[in-house]
Amino acid sequence: MAIDLSSCTFLDSSGVRILAKAARETTERGAQLDLVASDPAIVRVLEITNVDTMAPVRASLDDVP
């Protein structure tokens, strides 16, 4: 399962909270959530908030296994 954030140019705490919850719930169901983000600012937000440790961040949909 992947969430495509490639068109996203802004990510606030509400979005981070939703992504973290989705990653947690996906993991609890025995699956993996991948996030697709190419904007360096979005990737940085995911790193700062540690969401990238809950769901791998991929540069493009082609990188999602």
CHARMM internal coordinates of N, CA and C (Angstrom, degrees):
IC EDIT
DIST 1 N 1 CA 1.4412
DIST 1 CA 1 C 1.5227
ANGL 1 N 1 CA 1 C 107.84
DIST 1 C 2 N 1.3266
ANGL 1 CA 1 C 2 N 116.42
DIHE 1 N 1 CA 1 C 2 N 138.80
DIST 2 N 2 CA 1.4631
ANGL 1 C 2 N 2 CA 120.60
DIHE 1 CA 1 C 2 N 2 CA -179.25
DIST 2 CA 2 C 1.5244
ANGL 2 N 2 CA 2 C 110.21
DIHE 1 C 2 N 2 CA 2 C -137.17
DIST 2 C 3 N 1.3142
ANGL 2 CA 2 C 3 N 114.55
DIHE 2 N 2 CA 2 C 3 N 146.24
DIST 3 N 3 CA 1.4600
ANGL 2 C 3 N 3 CA 121.56
DIHE 2 CA 2 C 3 N 3 CA 171.53
DIST 3 CA 3 C 1.5173
ANGL 3 N 3 CA 3 C 106.18
DIHE 2 C 3 N 3 CA 3 C -112.69
DIST 3 C 4 N 1.3169
ANGL 3 CA 3 C 4 N 116.11
DIHE 3 N 3 CA 3 C 4 N 122.02
DIST 4 N 4 CA 1.4594
ANGL 3 C 4 N 4 CA 122.29
DIHE 3 CA 3 C 4 N 4 CA -176.46
DIST 4 CA 4 C 1.5261
ANGL 4 N 4 CA 4 C 109.95
DIHE 3 C 4 N 4 CA 4 C -91.23
DIST 4 C 5 N 1.3196
ANGL 4 CA 4 C 5 N 115.65
DIHE 4 N 4 CA 4 C 5 N 109.24
DIST 5 N 5 CA 1.4594
ANGL 4 C 5 N 5 CA 121.90
DIHE 4 CA 4 C 5 N 5 CA 178.18
DIST 5 CA 5 C 1.5269
ANGL 5 N 5 CA 5 C 111.23
DIHE 4 C 5 N 5 CA 5 C -105.47
DIST 5 C 6 N 1.3268
ANGL 5 CA 5 C 6 N 116.82
DIHE 5 N 5 CA 5 C 6 N 15.84
DIST 6 N 6 CA 1.4620
ANGL 5 C 6 N 6 CA 120.12
DIHE 5 CA 5 C 6 N 6 CA -174.05
DIST 6 CA 6 C 1.5325
ANGL 6 N 6 CA 6 C 113.31
DIHE 5 C 6 N 6 CA 6 C -63.45
DIST 6 C 7 N 1.3094
ANGL 6 CA 6 C 7 N 118.14
DIHE 6 N 6 CA 6 C 7 N -23.59
DIST 7 N 7 CA 1.4692
ANGL 6 C 7 N 7 CA 120.89
DIHE 6 CA 6 C 7 N 7 CA 177.10
DIST 7 CA 7 C 1.5216
ANGL 7 N 7 CA 7 C 112.39
DIHE 6 C 7 N 7 CA 7 C -94.29
DIST 7 C 8 N 1.3055
ANGL 7 CA 7 C 8 N 116.46
DIHE 7 N 7 CA 7 C 8 N -2.07
DIST 8 N 8 CA 1.4637
ANGL 7 C 8 N 8 CA 121.95
DIHE 7 CA 7 C 8 N 8 CA -177.20
DIST 8 CA 8 C 1.5317
ANGL 8 N 8 CA 8 C 110.23
DIHE 7 C 8 N 8 CA 8 C -78.34
DIST 8 C 9 N 1.3327
ANGL 8 CA 8 C 9 N 116.24
DIHE 8 N 8 CA 8 C 9 N 131.33
DIST 9 N 9 CA 1.4646
ANGL 8 C 9 N 9 CA 120.65
DIHE 8 CA 8 C 9 N 9 CA 178.47
DIST 9 CA 9 C 1.5249
ANGL 9 N 9 CA 9 C 112.09
DIHE 8 C 9 N 9 CA 9 C -115.66
DIST 9 C 10 N 1.3304
ANGL 9 CA 9 C 10 N 116.96
DIHE 9 N 9 CA 9 C 10 N -5.16
DIST 10 N 10 CA 1.4647
ANGL 9 C 10 N 10 CA 121.53
DIHE 9 CA 9 C 10 N 10 CA -178.94
DIST 10 CA 10 C 1.5087
ANGL 10 N 10 CA 10 C 108.58
DIHE 9 C 10 N 10 CA 10 C -149.78
DIST 10 C 11 N 1.3270
ANGL 10 CA 10 C 11 N 116.44
DIHE 10 N 10 CA 10 C 11 N 136.14
DIST 11 N 11 CA 1.4578
ANGL 10 C 11 N 11 CA 121.40
DIHE 10 CA 10 C 11 N 11 CA 179.31
DIST 11 CA 11 C 1.5214
ANGL 11 N 11 CA 11 C 108.28
DIHE 10 C 11 N 11 CA 11 C -138.81
DIST 11 C 12 N 1.3320
ANGL 11 CA 11 C 12 N 116.26
DIHE 11 N 11 CA 11 C 12 N 114.10
DIST 12 N 12 CA 1.4547
ANGL 11 C 12 N 12 CA 119.85
DIHE 11 CA 11 C 12 N 12 CA -179.73
DIST 12 CA 12 C 1.5218
ANGL 12 N 12 CA 12 C 110.54
DIHE 11 C 12 N 12 CA 12 C -101.38
DIST 12 C 13 N 1.3242
ANGL 12 CA 12 C 13 N 116.13
DIHE 12 N 12 CA 12 C 13 N -174.71
DIST 13 N 13 CA 1.4677
ANGL 12 C 13 N 13 CA 121.08
DIHE 12 CA 12 C 13 N 13 CA -175.50
DIST 13 CA 13 C 1.5259
ANGL 13 N 13 CA 13 C 112.06
DIHE 12 C 13 N 13 CA 13 C -62.81
DIST 13 C 14 N 1.3186
ANGL 13 CA 13 C 14 N 117.83
DIHE 13 N 13 CA 13 C 14 N -30.96
DIST 14 N 14 CA 1.4673
ANGL 13 C 14 N 14 CA 120.02
DIHE 13 CA 13 C 14 N 14 CA 178.18
DIST 14 CA 14 C 1.5186
ANGL 14 N 14 CA 14 C 110.60
DIHE 13 C 14 N 14 CA 14 C -65.38
DIST 14 C 15 N 1.3222
ANGL 14 CA 14 C 15 N 116.80
DIHE 14 N 14 CA 14 C 15 N -44.01
DIST 15 N 15 CA 1.4526
ANGL 14 C 15 N 15 CA 120.87
DIHE 14 CA 14 C 15 N 15 CA 178.10
DIST 15 CA 15 C 1.5177
ANGL 15 N 15 CA 15 C 112.03
DIHE 14 C 15 N 15 CA 15 C -65.67
DIST 15 C 16 N 1.3283
ANGL 15 CA 15 C 16 N 116.12
DIHE 15 N 15 CA 15 C 16 N -40.84
DIST 16 N 16 CA 1.4666
ANGL 15 C 16 N 16 CA 120.83
DIHE 15 CA 15 C 16 N 16 CA 177.93
DIST 16 CA 16 C 1.5195
ANGL 16 N 16 CA 16 C 109.95
DIHE 15 C 16 N 16 CA 16 C -60.87
DIST 16 C 17 N 1.3147
ANGL 16 CA 16 C 17 N 116.51
DIHE 16 N 16 CA 16 C 17 N -43.60
DIST 17 N 17 CA 1.4660
ANGL 16 C 17 N 17 CA 121.52
DIHE 16 CA 16 C 17 N 17 CA -179.20
DIST 17 CA 17 C 1.5374
ANGL 17 N 17 CA 17 C 110.87
DIHE 16 C 17 N 17 CA 17 C -62.20
DIST 17 C 18 N 1.3182
ANGL 17 CA 17 C 18 N 117.22
DIHE 17 N 17 CA 17 C 18 N -42.22
DIST 18 N 18 CA 1.4676
ANGL 17 C 18 N 18 CA 121.52
DIHE 17 CA 17 C 18 N 18 CA 178.92
DIST 18 CA 18 C 1.5279
ANGL 18 N 18 CA 18 C 110.80
DIHE 17 C 18 N 18 CA 18 C -65.14
DIST 18 C 19 N 1.3304
ANGL 18 CA 18 C 19 N 116.87
DIHE 18 N 18 CA 18 C 19 N -43.51
DIST 19 N 19 CA 1.4623
ANGL 18 C 19 N 19 CA 120.25
DIHE 18 CA 18 C 19 N 19 CA 179.50
DIST 19 CA 19 C 1.5249
ANGL 19 N 19 CA 19 C 111.68
DIHE 18 C 19 N 19 CA 19 C -65.06
DIST 19 C 20 N 1.3256
ANGL 19 CA 19 C 20 N 116.87
DIHE 19 N 19 CA 19 C 20 N -40.47
DIST 20 N 20 CA 1.4660
ANGL 19 C 20 N 20 CA 120.56
DIHE 19 CA 19 C 20 N 20 CA 178.19
DIST 20 CA 20 C 1.5232
ANGL 20 N 20 CA 20 C 110.59
DIHE 19 C 20 N 20 CA 20 C -64.12
DIST 20 C 21 N 1.3208
ANGL 20 CA 20 C 21 N 116.59
DIHE 20 N 20 CA 20 C 21 N -42.30
DIST 21 N 21 CA 1.4656
ANGL 20 C 21 N 21 CA 120.28
DIHE 20 CA 20 C 21 N 21 CA 178.89
DIST 21 CA 21 C 1.5236
ANGL 21 N 21 CA 21 C 110.62
DIHE 20 C 21 N 21 CA 21 C -64.91
DIST 21 C 22 N 1.3181
ANGL 21 CA 21 C 22 N 117.31
DIHE 21 N 21 CA 21 C 22 N -42.52
DIST 22 N 22 CA 1.4667
ANGL 21 C 22 N 22 CA 120.93
DIHE 21 CA 21 C 22 N 22 CA 178.67
DIST 22 CA 22 C 1.5264
ANGL 22 N 22 CA 22 C 110.88
DIHE 21 C 22 N 22 CA 22 C -62.87
DIST 22 C 23 N 1.3238
ANGL 22 CA 22 C 23 N 117.48
DIHE 22 N 22 CA 22 C 23 N -41.05
DIST 23 N 23 CA 1.4653
ANGL 22 C 23 N 23 CA 121.10
DIHE 22 CA 22 C 23 N 23 CA 178.88
DIST 23 CA 23 C 1.5212
ANGL 23 N 23 CA 23 C 110.48
DIHE 22 C 23 N 23 CA 23 C -64.69
DIST 23 C 24 N 1.3122
ANGL 23 CA 23 C 24 N 116.41
DIHE 23 N 23 CA 23 C 24 N -43.95
DIST 24 N 24 CA 1.4707
ANGL 23 C 24 N 24 CA 121.47
DIHE 23 CA 23 C 24 N 24 CA 180.00
DIST 24 CA 24 C 1.5287
ANGL 24 N 24 CA 24 C 110.89
DIHE 23 C 24 N 24 CA 24 C -62.60
DIST 24 C 25 N 1.3164
ANGL 24 CA 24 C 25 N 116.88
DIHE 24 N 24 CA 24 C 25 N -47.52
DIST 25 N 25 CA 1.4688
ANGL 24 C 25 N 25 CA 121.05
DIHE 24 CA 24 C 25 N 25 CA -178.44
DIST 25 CA 25 C 1.5265
ANGL 25 N 25 CA 25 C 111.49
DIHE 24 C 25 N 25 CA 25 C -66.95
DIST 25 C 26 N 1.3202
ANGL 25 CA 25 C 26 N 117.25
DIHE 25 N 25 CA 25 C 26 N -36.94
DIST 26 N 26 CA 1.4643
ANGL 25 C 26 N 26 CA 120.68
DIHE 25 CA 25 C 26 N 26 CA 178.30
DIST 26 CA 26 C 1.5223
ANGL 26 N 26 CA 26 C 110.14
DIHE 25 C 26 N 26 CA 26 C -65.19
DIST 26 C 27 N 1.3228
ANGL 26 CA 26 C 27 N 116.53
DIHE 26 N 26 CA 26 C 27 N -43.13
DIST 27 N 27 CA 1.4649
ANGL 26 C 27 N 27 CA 121.13
DIHE 26 CA 26 C 27 N 27 CA 178.57
DIST 27 CA 27 C 1.5230
ANGL 27 N 27 CA 27 C 110.85
DIHE 26 C 27 N 27 CA 27 C -63.77
DIST 27 C 28 N 1.3197
ANGL 27 CA 27 C 28 N 117.32
DIHE 27 N 27 CA 27 C 28 N -40.36
DIST 28 N 28 CA 1.4693
ANGL 27 C 28 N 28 CA 121.08
DIHE 27 CA 27 C 28 N 28 CA 178.55
DIST 28 CA 28 C 1.5248
ANGL 28 N 28 CA 28 C 111.48
DIHE 27 C 28 N 28 CA 28 C -61.71
DIST 28 C 29 N 1.3236
ANGL 28 CA 28 C 29 N 116.79
DIHE 28 N 28 CA 28 C 29 N -26.89
DIST 29 N 29 CA 1.4662
ANGL 28 C 29 N 29 CA 121.27
DIHE 28 CA 28 C 29 N 29 CA 179.54
DIST 29 CA 29 C 1.5264
ANGL 29 N 29 CA 29 C 111.87
DIHE 28 C 29 N 29 CA 29 C -89.41
DIST 29 C 30 N 1.3185
ANGL 29 CA 29 C 30 N 116.30
DIHE 29 N 29 CA 29 C 30 N 4.12
DIST 30 N 30 CA 1.4574
ANGL 29 C 30 N 30 CA 120.56
DIHE 29 CA 29 C 30 N 30 CA 176.97
DIST 30 CA 30 C 1.5180
ANGL 30 N 30 CA 30 C 114.75
DIHE 29 C 30 N 30 CA 30 C 82.73
DIST 30 C 31 N 1.3053
ANGL 30 CA 30 C 31 N 117.23
DIHE 30 N 30 CA 30 C 31 N 17.27
DIST 31 N 31 CA 1.4614
ANGL 30 C 31 N 31 CA 121.45
DIHE 30 CA 30 C 31 N 31 CA 178.99
DIST 31 CA 31 C 1.5281
ANGL 31 N 31 CA 31 C 109.12
DIHE 30 C 31 N 31 CA 31 C -117.61
DIST 31 C 32 N 1.3145
ANGL 31 CA 31 C 32 N 116.18
DIHE 31 N 31 CA 31 C 32 N 178.66
DIST 32 N 32 CA 1.4581
ANGL 31 C 32 N 32 CA 120.72
DIHE 31 CA 31 C 32 N 32 CA 178.70
DIST 32 CA 32 C 1.5186
ANGL 32 N 32 CA 32 C 109.83
DIHE 31 C 32 N 32 CA 32 C -124.32
DIST 32 C 33 N 1.3046
ANGL 32 CA 32 C 33 N 115.72
DIHE 32 N 32 CA 32 C 33 N 137.78
DIST 33 N 33 CA 1.4552
ANGL 32 C 33 N 33 CA 122.22
DIHE 32 CA 32 C 33 N 33 CA 175.33
DIST 33 CA 33 C 1.5223
ANGL 33 N 33 CA 33 C 107.89
DIHE 32 C 33 N 33 CA 33 C -101.87
DIST 33 C 34 N 1.3202
ANGL 33 CA 33 C 34 N 117.06
DIHE 33 N 33 CA 33 C 34 N 128.91
DIST 34 N 34 CA 1.4567
ANGL 33 C 34 N 34 CA 122.44
DIHE 33 CA 33 C 34 N 34 CA 173.83
DIST 34 CA 34 C 1.5183
ANGL 34 N 34 CA 34 C 108.34
DIHE 33 C 34 N 34 CA 34 C -109.15
DIST 34 C 35 N 1.3261
ANGL 34 CA 34 C 35 N 116.10
DIHE 34 N 34 CA 34 C 35 N 140.68
DIST 35 N 35 CA 1.4519
ANGL 34 C 35 N 35 CA 121.50
DIHE 34 CA 34 C 35 N 35 CA 176.00
DIST 35 CA 35 C 1.5194
ANGL 35 N 35 CA 35 C 108.23
DIHE 34 C 35 N 35 CA 35 C -108.73
DIST 35 C 36 N 1.3084
ANGL 35 CA 35 C 36 N 116.78
DIHE 35 N 35 CA 35 C 36 N 134.77
DIST 36 N 36 CA 1.4582
ANGL 35 C 36 N 36 CA 121.64
DIHE 35 CA 35 C 36 N 36 CA 178.69
DIST 36 CA 36 C 1.5211
ANGL 36 N 36 CA 36 C 107.62
DIHE 35 C 36 N 36 CA 36 C -108.71
DIST 36 C 37 N 1.3306
ANGL 36 CA 36 C 37 N 115.53
DIHE 36 N 36 CA 36 C 37 N 115.64
DIST 37 N 37 CA 1.4627
ANGL 36 C 37 N 37 CA 120.81
DIHE 36 CA 36 C 37 N 37 CA -178.88
DIST 37 CA 37 C 1.5186
ANGL 37 N 37 CA 37 C 108.83
DIHE 36 C 37 N 37 CA 37 C -147.29
DIST 37 C 38 N 1.3227
ANGL 37 CA 37 C 38 N 116.05
DIHE 37 N 37 CA 37 C 38 N 128.84
DIST 38 N 38 CA 1.4603
ANGL 37 C 38 N 38 CA 120.04
DIHE 37 CA 37 C 38 N 38 CA 179.05
DIST 38 CA 38 C 1.5297
ANGL 38 N 38 CA 38 C 112.20
DIHE 37 C 38 N 38 CA 38 C -113.04
DIST 38 C 39 N 1.3210
ANGL 38 CA 38 C 39 N 117.13
DIHE 38 N 38 CA 38 C 39 N -18.18
DIST 39 N 39 CA 1.4647
ANGL 38 C 39 N 39 CA 121.40
DIHE 38 CA 38 C 39 N 39 CA 179.61
DIST 39 CA 39 C 1.5278
ANGL 39 N 39 CA 39 C 108.69
DIHE 38 C 39 N 39 CA 39 C -72.34
DIST 39 C 40 N 1.3288
ANGL 39 CA 39 C 40 N 118.17
DIHE 39 N 39 CA 39 C 40 N 121.25
DIST 40 N 40 CA 1.4718
ANGL 39 C 40 N 40 CA 120.88
DIHE 39 CA 39 C 40 N 40 CA -178.04
DIST 40 CA 40 C 1.5312
ANGL 40 N 40 CA 40 C 113.62
DIHE 39 C 40 N 40 CA 40 C -56.63
DIST 40 C 41 N 1.3204
ANGL 40 CA 40 C 41 N 117.77
DIHE 40 N 40 CA 40 C 41 N -33.06
DIST 41 N 41 CA 1.4690
ANGL 40 C 41 N 41 CA 120.22
DIHE 40 CA 40 C 41 N 41 CA 179.42
DIST 41 CA 41 C 1.5248
ANGL 41 N 41 CA 41 C 110.93
DIHE 40 C 41 N 41 CA 41 C -68.50
DIST 41 C 42 N 1.3141
ANGL 41 CA 41 C 42 N 117.52
DIHE 41 N 41 CA 41 C 42 N -39.07
DIST 42 N 42 CA 1.4682
ANGL 41 C 42 N 42 CA 121.22
DIHE 41 CA 41 C 42 N 42 CA 178.52
DIST 42 CA 42 C 1.5196
ANGL 42 N 42 CA 42 C 109.58
DIHE 41 C 42 N 42 CA 42 C -68.89
DIST 42 C 43 N 1.3271
ANGL 42 CA 42 C 43 N 116.58
DIHE 42 N 42 CA 42 C 43 N -43.86
DIST 43 N 43 CA 1.4677
ANGL 42 C 43 N 43 CA 120.40
DIHE 42 CA 42 C 43 N 43 CA 177.91
DIST 43 CA 43 C 1.5213
ANGL 43 N 43 CA 43 C 109.77
DIHE 42 C 43 N 43 CA 43 C -59.45
DIST 43 C 44 N 1.3094
ANGL 43 CA 43 C 44 N 117.31
DIHE 43 N 43 CA 43 C 44 N -41.52
DIST 44 N 44 CA 1.4779
ANGL 43 C 44 N 44 CA 121.48
DIHE 43 CA 43 C 44 N 44 CA -179.91
DIST 44 CA 44 C 1.5282
ANGL 44 N 44 CA 44 C 110.96
DIHE 43 C 44 N 44 CA 44 C -63.27
DIST 44 C 45 N 1.3185
ANGL 44 CA 44 C 45 N 118.43
DIHE 44 N 44 CA 44 C 45 N -42.25
DIST 45 N 45 CA 1.4682
ANGL 44 C 45 N 45 CA 121.77
DIHE 44 CA 44 C 45 N 45 CA 177.32
DIST 45 CA 45 C 1.5218
ANGL 45 N 45 CA 45 C 109.80
DIHE 44 C 45 N 45 CA 45 C -60.31
DIST 45 C 46 N 1.3203
ANGL 45 CA 45 C 46 N 116.91
DIHE 45 N 45 CA 45 C 46 N -43.01
DIST 46 N 46 CA 1.4663
ANGL 45 C 46 N 46 CA 120.52
DIHE 45 CA 45 C 46 N 46 CA 179.13
DIST 46 CA 46 C 1.5251
ANGL 46 N 46 CA 46 C 111.29
DIHE 45 C 46 N 46 CA 46 C -64.68
DIST 46 C 47 N 1.3256
ANGL 46 CA 46 C 47 N 117.20
DIHE 46 N 46 CA 46 C 47 N -34.75
DIST 47 N 47 CA 1.4624
ANGL 46 C 47 N 47 CA 121.09
DIHE 46 CA 46 C 47 N 47 CA 177.07
DIST 47 CA 47 C 1.5204
ANGL 47 N 47 CA 47 C 111.78
DIHE 46 C 47 N 47 CA 47 C -71.17
DIST 47 C 48 N 1.3157
ANGL 47 CA 47 C 48 N 117.17
DIHE 47 N 47 CA 47 C 48 N -47.07
DIST 48 N 48 CA 1.4703
ANGL 47 C 48 N 48 CA 121.81
DIHE 47 CA 47 C 48 N 48 CA -177.97
DIST 48 CA 48 C 1.5244
ANGL 48 N 48 CA 48 C 111.02
DIHE 47 C 48 N 48 CA 48 C -60.47
DIST 48 C 49 N 1.3160
ANGL 48 CA 48 C 49 N 116.59
DIHE 48 N 48 CA 48 C 49 N -37.30
DIST 49 N 49 CA 1.4675
ANGL 48 C 49 N 49 CA 121.08
DIHE 48 CA 48 C 49 N 49 CA -177.32
DIST 49 CA 49 C 1.5285
ANGL 49 N 49 CA 49 C 112.74
DIHE 48 C 49 N 49 CA 49 C -90.10
DIST 49 C 50 N 1.3323
ANGL 49 CA 49 C 50 N 116.09
DIHE 49 N 49 CA 49 C 50 N 1.27
DIST 50 N 50 CA 1.4729
ANGL 49 C 50 N 50 CA 123.03
DIHE 49 CA 49 C 50 N 50 CA 179.74
DIST 50 CA 50 C 1.5230
ANGL 50 N 50 CA 50 C 113.85
DIHE 49 C 50 N 50 CA 50 C 65.34
DIST 50 C 51 N 1.3051
ANGL 50 CA 50 C 51 N 118.19
DIHE 50 N 50 CA 50 C 51 N 15.29
DIST 51 N 51 CA 1.4635
ANGL 50 C 51 N 51 CA 120.42
DIHE 50 CA 50 C 51 N 51 CA 175.55
DIST 51 CA 51 C 1.5297
ANGL 51 N 51 CA 51 C 109.20
DIHE 50 C 51 N 51 CA 51 C -65.51
DIST 51 C 52 N 1.3320
ANGL 51 CA 51 C 52 N 116.67
DIHE 51 N 51 CA 51 C 52 N -29.84
DIST 52 N 52 CA 1.4625
ANGL 51 C 52 N 52 CA 120.24
DIHE 51 CA 51 C 52 N 52 CA 179.47
DIST 52 CA 52 C 1.5259
ANGL 52 N 52 CA 52 C 112.80
DIHE 51 C 52 N 52 CA 52 C -65.29
DIST 52 C 53 N 1.3340
ANGL 52 CA 52 C 53 N 117.49
DIHE 52 N 52 CA 52 C 53 N -17.35
DIST 53 N 53 CA 1.4658
ANGL 52 C 53 N 53 CA 120.47
DIHE 52 CA 52 C 53 N 53 CA 175.97
DIST 53 CA 53 C 1.5276
ANGL 53 N 53 CA 53 C 111.04
DIHE 52 C 53 N 53 CA 53 C -85.33
DIST 53 C 54 N 1.3099
ANGL 53 CA 53 C 54 N 116.49
DIHE 53 N 53 CA 53 C 54 N -16.33
DIST 54 N 54 CA 1.4617
ANGL 53 C 54 N 54 CA 121.76
DIHE 53 CA 53 C 54 N 54 CA 179.79
DIST 54 CA 54 C 1.5238
ANGL 54 N 54 CA 54 C 111.43
DIHE 53 C 54 N 54 CA 54 C -93.82
DIST 54 C 55 N 1.3249
ANGL 54 CA 54 C 55 N 115.83
DIHE 54 N 54 CA 54 C 55 N -30.66
DIST 55 N 55 CA 1.4605
ANGL 54 C 55 N 55 CA 122.14
DIHE 54 CA 54 C 55 N 55 CA -178.32
DIST 55 CA 55 C 1.5247
ANGL 55 N 55 CA 55 C 107.74
DIHE 54 C 55 N 55 CA 55 C -144.17
DIST 55 C 56 N 1.3260
ANGL 55 CA 55 C 56 N 117.74
DIHE 55 N 55 CA 55 C 56 N 123.53
DIST 56 N 56 CA 1.4666
ANGL 55 C 56 N 56 CA 119.63
DIHE 55 CA 55 C 56 N 56 CA 179.52
DIST 56 CA 56 C 1.5253
ANGL 56 N 56 CA 56 C 111.58
DIHE 55 C 56 N 56 CA 56 C -58.90
DIST 56 C 57 N 1.3238
ANGL 56 CA 56 C 57 N 115.05
DIHE 56 N 56 CA 56 C 57 N 140.96
DIST 57 N 57 CA 1.4601
ANGL 56 C 57 N 57 CA 120.92
DIHE 56 CA 56 C 57 N 57 CA 177.76
DIST 57 CA 57 C 1.5249
ANGL 57 N 57 CA 57 C 107.93
DIHE 56 C 57 N 57 CA 57 C -101.69
DIST 57 C 58 N 1.3145
ANGL 57 CA 57 C 58 N 116.00
DIHE 57 N 57 CA 57 C 58 N 123.24
DIST 58 N 58 CA 1.4657
ANGL 57 C 58 N 58 CA 122.86
DIHE 57 CA 57 C 58 N 58 CA -178.44
DIST 58 CA 58 C 1.5322
ANGL 58 N 58 CA 58 C 108.48
DIHE 57 C 58 N 58 CA 58 C -109.90
DIST 58 C 59 N 1.3233
ANGL 58 CA 58 C 59 N 116.00
DIHE 58 N 58 CA 58 C 59 N 150.28
DIST 59 N 59 CA 1.4604
ANGL 58 C 59 N 59 CA 121.37
DIHE 58 CA 58 C 59 N 59 CA -179.15
DIST 59 CA 59 C 1.5288
ANGL 59 N 59 CA 59 C 112.80
DIHE 58 C 59 N 59 CA 59 C -75.79
DIST 59 C 60 N 1.3426
ANGL 59 CA 59 C 60 N 116.59
DIHE 59 N 59 CA 59 C 60 N -27.98
DIST 60 N 60 CA 1.4612
ANGL 59 C 60 N 60 CA 119.89
DIHE 59 CA 59 C 60 N 60 CA 179.50
DIST 60 CA 60 C 1.5204
ANGL 60 N 60 CA 60 C 109.75
DIHE 59 C 60 N 60 CA 60 C -153.11
DIST 60 C 61 N 1.3187
ANGL 60 CA 60 C 61 N 116.09
DIHE 60 N 60 CA 60 C 61 N 165.47
DIST 61 N 61 CA 1.4576
ANGL 60 C 61 N 61 CA 120.49
DIHE 60 CA 60 C 61 N 61 CA 177.95
DIST 61 CA 61 C 1.5219
ANGL 61 N 61 CA 61 C 111.72
DIHE 60 C 61 N 61 CA 61 C -62.67
DIST 61 C 62 N 1.3270
ANGL 61 CA 61 C 62 N 116.74
DIHE 61 N 61 CA 61 C 62 N -27.32
DIST 62 N 62 CA 1.4599
ANGL 61 C 62 N 62 CA 120.98
DIHE 61 CA 61 C 62 N 62 CA 177.89
DIST 62 CA 62 C 1.5274
ANGL 62 N 62 CA 62 C 112.31
DIHE 61 C 62 N 62 CA 62 C -64.43
DIST 62 C 63 N 1.3375
ANGL 62 CA 62 C 63 N 116.73
DIHE 62 N 62 CA 62 C 63 N -22.23
DIST 63 N 63 CA 1.4638
ANGL 62 C 63 N 63 CA 121.45
DIHE 62 CA 62 C 63 N 63 CA -179.14
DIST 63 CA 63 C 1.5266
ANGL 63 N 63 CA 63 C 113.63
DIHE 62 C 63 N 63 CA 63 C -86.35
DIST 63 C 64 N 1.3232
ANGL 63 CA 63 C 64 N 116.49
DIHE 63 N 63 CA 63 C 64 N -6.98
DIST 64 N 64 CA 1.4707
ANGL 63 C 64 N 64 CA 120.38
DIHE 63 CA 63 C 64 N 64 CA -179.87
DIST 64 CA 64 C 1.5185
ANGL 64 N 64 CA 64 C 108.89
DIHE 63 C 64 N 64 CA 64 C -78.36
DIST 64 C 65 N 1.3465
ANGL 64 CA 64 C 65 N 116.64
DIHE 64 N 64 CA 64 C 65 N 125.51
DIST 65 N 65 CA 1.4719
ANGL 64 C 65 N 65 CA 118.41
DIHE 64 CA 64 C 65 N 65 CA -179.63
DIST 65 CA 65 C 1.5185
ANGL 65 N 65 CA 65 C 112.94
DIHE 64 C 65 N 65 CA 65 C -68.26
END
COOR INIT
IC SEED 1 N 1 CA 1 C
IC BUILD
